[in-house]
Amino acid sequence: MVPFAGYAMPLQYAEGIMAEHRHVREHAGLFDVSHMGQVKLIARSGGVEDSALALERLVPADIVSLKNGRQRYTQFTNAQGGILDDLMVARLDDTLVLVVNAACKAQDIALLQNELAADCLVEPLEERALLALQGPEAELALATLAPEVADMAFMDVRELDVDGASCVISRSGYTGEDGFEISVPAMDASRVARKLLEHPAVKLIGLGARDSLRLEAGLCLYGSDIDETTTPVEAALEWSIQKTRRRGGKREGGFPGAEVILQELETGVTRRRVGLRPEGRAPVRHNAPLCADATLQEGLGRVTSGAFGPTVEGPVAMGYVALSHAAPQTPVFAELRGRAVAATVVALPFVPARFKR
């Protein structure tokens, strides 16, 4: 157990991080991610389009066109275009349900209440837990308790009964594998988790494997790969900004830092988040300098996440480099304990996603 964002979290269970990582890739893993923040947003007018329009004042995504029973990834931005947090937004009838990061949830809830209270009821869902069931056999396991999940596609959201508990289930996750996130009343969480663990495909998985899985999937960790000093365009997240919110779009801009971000979408940036494959077996870690040559004199940027990738059987990393060195197959050098380690810029993800489209 380790401290994480004010919670005691399981780093690993008895079999260890490598075995847990491989189990998720081959079968199904159950993560307790109840430390994440869950928030309900309801327009005071009663119309979901009004709450969507209100939320668009804080995020660059198109929330208005989000269909019932679907969810979308976006970011809260600041006046400089930096990322305050990244989040998921789901639409369920007249309600928007947000899932935000644990370390940011207090400031996120304060932001929502301060900026949107006149238009929306902002309700933190403090009596709900969150379980993530991830891996190629996740559907098989969850369908024993909620058969309807077999009909869900990636980013679908449904309200379903799971072993007598009223759950909100999204077909999504943070591993690159197929799977589900299950919002469950806290009083039912232990029972539902134990029922899922009765399935032979399912094992408990800790924070260590969650990190190596998301890194192989090329997914950002808030506070490491993205933060208030990085914009969505620098972070290669511009795919999450729909045409409606871009220049010439029906609802262009209108979110914090829009001028910066919309300009970057048109004219580009000076640095980009990239994937890195260091040579050898030793991973390069967070904050390691990235340089143009082995003398380590010409700085290009820094590593933001690095670990050994059990699926690719070698070290993997992400970081920001100057645009001149951001193209795949560009050689760079990382500093590891005072020496230069050769690395190659590669396209993300390291392991192809296996979402059910």
C-alpha positions, 0 to 999 in steps of 0.5 A, a space after each residue: 500500500 502506498 499514499 496517492 492523492 491523499 488515499 492509501 492505494 494498492 501498488 501491487 498484490 502478491 503476484 507483483 506488477 509484471 504478472 498483474 500487467 500481463 494478466 490484464 493484457 491476457 484476461 481481465 483485471 479489477 482496479 479500485 479507482 474510487 479515489 477518482 472524483 465523480 460529479 453530476 451536472 444538471 441544468 437549473 432549466 432542466 435542459 441538458 443542452 443548457 448544462 452542456 453549453 455551460 460546461 463548454 465555458 470551461 472545456 474545449 470539447 463539443 459537449 452539446 452534440 454528445 448523444 445520450 448514452 455516450 461519453 467524451 474526453 476533454 480538459 479543463 483549461 486555464 487562461 494560458 491554455 494550460 491543462 488544469 485537469 483532464 476528465 471524462 464527460 458522459 450524458 445520461 438523459 438530462 444529466 452530465 456525469 463527470 469523472 475527474 482526477 483524484 489529486 484535482 477533484 477539490 479544485 475541479 469541483 470548486 471551479 464548477 461551482 464557482 463558474 457554473 452555479 448560476 446555470 447548473 446544480 453541481 453535485 459531487 457524488 461522494 457516496 459512489 465508488 468506482 471500479 475498473 474492469 479491464 482486459 480482453 475477458 472483461 466483457 465475459 466477466 461483467 456479462 455474467 452479472 449484467 448481460 446488456 454490457 455485451 451490446 455496448 461499444 467503446 465510450 457507450 454509457 448505460 445505467 444497469 443493475 449489477 448484482 442488485 446495485 444500480 450502476 453507471 457503466 462506461 465501456 472505457 478505461 485507462 489501459 488501452 484494453 477493452 473494458 469497463 468503468 463501473 460507478 457503484 454505490 459505495 455501500 455495494 462496492 465491496 459486494 460487487 467487486 467480490 462477485 466480479 472476482 468470482 469469475 476465473 478470468 478476474 484478478 485484483 490489479 494495483 496502481 503499478 500495473 495501471 501505470 505501466 499499462 497506460 504508458 504502453 497505451 500512450 495515455 497521459 497521466 495528469 501531473 506528469 505528462 500534462 499539467 498547467 504548463 502544457 497545452 492540449 496541442 503540445 500534448 498531442 491531444 488536439 483530436 479531443 477538440 472538435 471542429 465545432 469549437 475551432 476557428 470557423 466552428 459554430 461555437 468557436 472558442 469561449 473556453 479559457 485559453 481559447 486564443 492560445 489553443 486555437 492559434 496553436 491549432 493553426 500555426 503549430 507549437 514549438 514542442 510536442 509530446 512523443 513516445 520514446 524507446 530507449 536502448 538497453 533494458 534500463 528505463 529512463 524516468 520522469 524529469 530525465 533531460 532529453 538532448 540532441 547528442 551524446 554530449 548532453 549539451 543541446 537540450 530538447 526537453 524532458 521525459 515525463 513518464 518512463 518505465 519498463 514495458 512488460 508487453 513490449 519487453 523493454 523500456 518505454 517513455 513519453 516526453 516533450 521534445 522540440 518540434 525539430 526532433 518530434 518526428 518518428 524515428 528521430 534519434 535523441 539521447 536521455 540522461 540516465 544517472 549522468 550518462 547518455 542513453 540513446 533513444 528513438 522517437 516513436 509513434 504512440 501508442 506502444 501497444 495498439 488499443 483493443 477497444 470494442 468499436 
